[in-house]
């Protein structure tokens, strides 16, 4: 973190050894404002966790977060600092057990590694496995020591569709909730598991992806929701807009309303909200394979005797947040360009505030 705070694109070549040591350069490039970017997305997840701890929110959302590949000593896979791990550590100040669920197409290796040896955090990842980054997340990877059986991996193949995804997701998560009984949940909603993603190879629709969010929300447990991967930009925006609606119990219209920002990005789908599966894509997840994966995962979960307890100890100080009236917060996204479009003209009648 100290290195990220001082390195710039102009000085990167002078620190070749450190760049290599921290895995910076290729898929984790140095860019102007990098550390401010890291502070913003990490701070968003930490503040969300603090709001849950203090009872200020039932659900907190940070679509900028979810950088699940970053490790303690290195960056990885476009991820520099693992905001998910830090948010979970914050939640552990108040909750005996925290559940992490990852529906990004890539395995959540950084989070799993951080909590590999503990029974206070269960990590559950549904991901593409095989010749695919980061190459981890085998069905047999279940944790070690006190954390044995508390790492749950659901490896999948190309072409995974809505129906088969839900046949795995819902029974696995239901069993996890029954056995682990978490006090809080962190849900990473990487949008690269959607159909037609530039790097992904699953075939989920927007509704199929959002159904995972709806199901996790239904348990009524304090919930931190983050973003993650997603490389077809207009579909990422659609996905997280719809899932914000799911979390707020609001039904969004199919027609995307006209707006002054990036309107042209949505024209390829006639400005519609939904992302539909690719009907020409084959599903390489056979019924027999999925049944075997489901059976193996449930067998691992049955090895958990009961939800683990935690000995009483001094709790680290919390990051305190004031309760503010969010209606009074300025919308900083509405910049000068947007304000110029709503300037009141002297030669026009205007009846408004």
N, C-alpha and C positions, 0 to 999 in steps of 0.2 A: 504493500500500500504506500509506503514511503517512496518507493521508486515511481509508482504511477503518479504520485503527487508532483514529482519534479521533472519527469521526462516529457519532452515535446517532440514533434516531428523533426525539428531542426537539430536536436541533440541526440536523436535515437542512434545514429551511426557511431557516436562516440561511446555508446554503452552496449556494444555488441555482445559482450560476455553476459551482462545482466539481462539483456533481451532474450538471449538463449536460455538462461537459467529460469526465467519466469515465463517461458513459452510465449513470448510476445513477438509479433512480426507478421506471420502469414495470416492465420484465421483470427488473430487478435491484434490488429494493427494499432499503432499509435496515431492518434489524431488530435487536432486542436480541441481543447476543452474536455479531454478524456476524463480527468479526475472529477471535474464538476458533474459530468454525466454519471459517473459511478456513485458519487455522493447523492445525486437526485434519486436514481432508481433504488438504491439501497436504503436511503432515508425514507422513501415512500413505504417500503415493506416494513421497516422498523416502526414507523409511526402507526401503520395499520395494526401491527401486533400490539403496540402499546395501547391503542384505542380498544382493542378487544380485551386486553388485560384489565383495563380500568372501567369496563362496562359502558364506554361511550358509544360503542357500535356493536351490532350483532354480526355484521358482515363488513369487511374492509376490502377494497379493490385497489390494486396497483398494476395496471396493465403494462407499465414500463418495466416491471420487475420480472422475476422468474428465470434468472440467468443461472441455470442449474448445473452447468458443467464446471464452473470455476472451483479450484481446489484451494487448500490452505496456503500452498506455496507456489501456485502457478495459475495463469489464465488458461482457458481452453474453450474451443468451440464458440467464438464470439462472446464469451463470458469472462469478465475481469474480476469481479467480486461477487461471491455467492450470497445475494441478498436473502435467499430462502433459508439458508443455514442460520444467518444472523437473526432473522425473524423468528425462527423456531426456537433459538436460544432465548430470545426475549419472552416467548410464550411459555417456556419451561419455568420461568420465574413464578408463574401463577398456576400452571397446570401440571399435574403429575405425568400426563401422557399427551403427546401431540402426534397426530397422524398427518403424513405427507402423501399426497396423491398426485401423480404426474401423468397427464394425457398428451404430452408432447410426443412426436414420433420418435425422438431420440431418447435414449435411456438417461434418466436423471442420476448420472454417476457421481457428480460432486456432492449431492445431498446424501446419497446412499453411503458414500465413503465416510462422510463426516459422522454418521450415526451408526456405523457398522457394528460397533461393540456395545451398544446400549439398548436396554429394553424400554426406555422412556420415549423413544421416537420410533414409530413404524413407518417405513418408506414403501410405497406401492407404486410401481412404474409399469405402464402399458406402452410398449415400444416396438419398433422394428428391430429385429435381431438378425445378425448374420454379417455379411460384408457391408457394414453400415456404421457410420460414426455413432458413438465412440468405441464400438466393438465390445461393450460390456453388457451386463444384464441377462446372463444365462438363467434359465429356470432353476438351476441348482444353486445359484448364489442366494443364500438365505441369511447371511450375517454370521457372526462368530462370537464366542464368549457369552456374556450376558445378553448380547444382541442376536443370538441364534434364533432363527425363525421370524425375526422382526424386520428383515429385508425381504420384500415380496416382489418378484419379477415375473411379468407376463410377456414373454417374447412372442412376437407376431411376424407374419410374412407380408409380402406386397399385396395390395388390393383389398385390404381389410375394409369391410362395409359396415353400415349402421347396424343391421340386425345381428350379425355375428359379434360385433363389438359389444353391444348391450347384453348379449347372452353370456359374455364373460364378465363385463364390468359390474353389472348389478349384483350377481351372486357373490363375487369376490369381495366387493366393498361391503355388502351386507354382512358377510361372515367376519370381515375385519372389524366392523363396528361392534358386532356382538361379542367378539373375543377380546378386543383391545380396549374398548370403551374410552375413546380419547376425550380429553377435556376441550381440545381445540383442533381444527383441521386447517392445513395449508394446501390449497389446490392450485397446481400449476397447469394453465390452460394453453399450452403451446398450440398455435393454429396451423403448424406444418403437418398435422395429421389429417387436415382437410383434403378433399379431392382437388386435383390440379395445382397443388403446391409445387413450386419450382424445384425444391430439394426433397420433398416428401414423396412417398409412394403408397400411401393409404388412399382410401376412396370414401371418406366420411363426408356426409352432407353437413350443412350448417346445423340443421335440426338434430342430427345424430350426435354431433359434438356438444351442442348445448344441452342435450338430454343428460349427459354426464354431470354437468353443473347443476341441473335441476334435481337430480337424484341425490347428490351430495348435500345440497341445500335442505332437502326434505328432512334430514336428521335433526335440524334445529340446534346444531352445535356451533359455537363461535367459529367463524370462517374467514380466513384470509385468502383472497383470490388474486392470482397474479397472471401476467402474460407469459411469454416464453418465445419459442421459435415461430416462424411464419415468414415465407419468402415470396408470396404473391400478395403485394401490399393491399390491394383493394379487397381481397378476401379476408385478410387479417382484420381490417377495419370492420367489415361486415360481421365477422365472427364475434368480436368483443363488444360490438354495439348490441347485437342480439343477446349475448350472455349478460350484459349489464341489465337489459330488460328482464331477463329471467330472474336475476337476483333481486330486482325491484318489483317483481310480480307485475310487470307491464308488458302488454302485447304490442309489438312494433308492427307498423304497416309494412306491406311488401314493397311498396314504392318508396324509394329513398327520396326524402324531401330535398328540393333544390337548396343549395347552400353555396356561399362564395369561395369555399376552400376546397381545392382539389376535386371539383365536380367532374372534371374530365376523366379521372381515374376510374369512375364507375360506369362509364358509357358502354364498355364492352358487354355488359350484361343488361343493357337497356335500363340502367338505374334501378335494378331490382335488388332486394335484400338477400334472397336465398342463394346459396352455393349448392348446386346439385351434383350428385355423383357422376362419374364418367361411365356410361353404360357399356362402353367398349373395353373397359379394363377388367381383366380376369382377377378373381380372388384366389390367391395361392394358399389360403388357409383352409385346409380340408376339414370336414366335419370331424373326422377321426383325430386329427391333430389338435383341434380346439378342445375336444372332449378330454384328451390326454393332458393338455395344459391346465385346464380347469380342475381336473381331478387331482393333479399333482399339487397345485396351489392350495386347494382346500385341505389336502392331507397335511401340508406344512402348517396351515393355520390350526388344525386340530391338535397339533403338538403343544400349543399354548394352553397351559393349565387354567390360567385366569389372568385378568388384567393385573399387571404388576403394581405393587404399592411403592411408595417413596418415603424414606425416612425424613422426619422433620429436621430442618436445618435453617440457618440464617439465609434469607433471600437477598440476592444482590439488589442494590437500589434500582428503582424503575425510572424510566424516562417519562416524566410527567407531562401530560398534555392538557391544556386548558379546554374547557367546553366552550366553543365559539358558535355564534350564529352563522351557519354556512351561507345563508341567504344574503349576508352582508359582504361576503368575500367578492372581490373583483374577479372577473373572468379574464385572466391574463392572456388567454389564447386570442382574444379579440384585439388584434393589433391595429396599427395605424391604417393599413390598407383596408381593413374591414370598417374602421370608423369613418374613413373618407367616403365610403359608399352610402352612409346613412346621414350625411351632413344635411341639415335643413337649409333649403334654398330660400333666399329672400323673396323670390318672385313666385313662390308656391305656398298655398295654404296648408298648414300642418296642424292637426288637432292631436296632440300627444304630450307626454311628459318631457 
